[in-house]
């Protein structure tokens, strides 16, 4: 199974990286970014291993998520494979996940 990243999810990872690069160190930023990418590898073999993302059920697109550290990696199955749609910081208010700017 192939894993694809939406532009939005890629931008979220860049934002996370830049935040930690500025506020911690490049080493910490790289470690967090690599952990996020590594966490998605299990989806190649087990695409339904994540839990259903209840806050996105109203979209009826089958969104699921994995948790890695403080981040929810939100994905859905598409005909081409697995599409990572968002990387959401779980320390935020959960209602923000439904913000129209977060749609992919």
C-alpha positions in Angstrom: 0.0 0.0 0.0 1.3 3.4 -0.9 1.2 6.4 1.5 0.5 9.9 0.1 0.6 13.1 2.0 -1.9 16.0 1.4 -0.4 19.4 1.0 -2.1 20.4 4.2 -0.6 17.5 6.2 2.9 18.3 4.7 2.5 21.9 5.8 1.5 20.9 9.3 4.7 18.8 9.6 6.8 21.7 8.2 5.2 24.0 10.8 5.9 21.5 13.6 9.5 21.2 12.4 10.1 24.9 12.2 8.6 25.5 15.7 10.9 23.0 17.3 13.9 24.1 15.2 13.4 27.6 16.5 12.3 26.9 20.1 14.3 23.7 20.9 17.0 22.7 18.4 17.4 21.3 14.8 18.1 17.9 16.4 14.9 17.9 18.3 13.0 19.1 15.2 14.4 16.3 13.1 13.7 13.7 15.7 10.0 14.7 16.0 9.6 14.9 12.2 11.2 11.5 11.7 9.0 10.0 14.3 5.9 11.3 12.6 7.0 9.9 9.3 8.1 6.5 10.8 4.7 6.1 12.5 3.0 6.0 9.2 5.0 2.9 8.0 2.6 0.5 9.7 -0.2 1.7 7.4 1.5 0.1 4.4 0.7 -3.3 5.8 -2.1 -2.5 8.3 -4.2 0.4 6.9 -7.0 -0.1 9.4 -4.7 -0.2 12.4 -5.7 3.3 13.5 -8.8 4.2 15.4 -11.8 5.9 13.8 -11.5 9.7 14.1 -14.9 10.4 15.6 -14.7 14.2 15.2 -14.5 13.7 11.4 -17.2 11.0 11.0 -19.7 13.5 9.7 -17.6 13.7 6.5 -18.2 10.0 5.9 -14.7 9.6 4.4 -13.5 6.9 6.8 -10.9 9.0 8.6 -8.7 7.2 11.1 -5.8 8.2 13.2 -2.5 7.1 14.8 -1.0 8.8 17.8 2.6 9.6 17.9 3.8 11.6 20.9 1.6 14.7 21.0 0.4 14.3 17.5 -2.6 12.7 15.8 -1.7 11.5 12.3 -5.1 11.6 10.5 -5.5 9.5 7.4 -8.1 7.8 5.1 -8.0 5.1 2.5 -8.2 6.2 -1.1 -8.1 4.1 -4.2 -4.4 4.9 -4.7 -3.5 3.9 -1.1 -3.5 5.8 2.1 -3.8 9.6 2.2 -2.4 11.4 5.3 -4.7 14.4 5.6 -3.6 16.1 8.8 -1.1 16.0 11.6 -2.9 17.5 14.6 -1.3 18.6 17.9 -3.4 16.9 20.6 -2.6 19.7 23.1 -5.0 21.9 21.1 -8.7 22.2 21.7 -10.2 19.1 19.8 -12.9 21.3 18.2 -10.2 22.9 16.1 -9.9 19.7 14.0 -13.2 20.7 12.4 -12.0 24.2 11.4 -12.8 24.8 7.7 -9.1 25.8 7.1 -8.1 22.2 8.2 -10.2 20.5 5.4 -8.3 18.6 2.8 
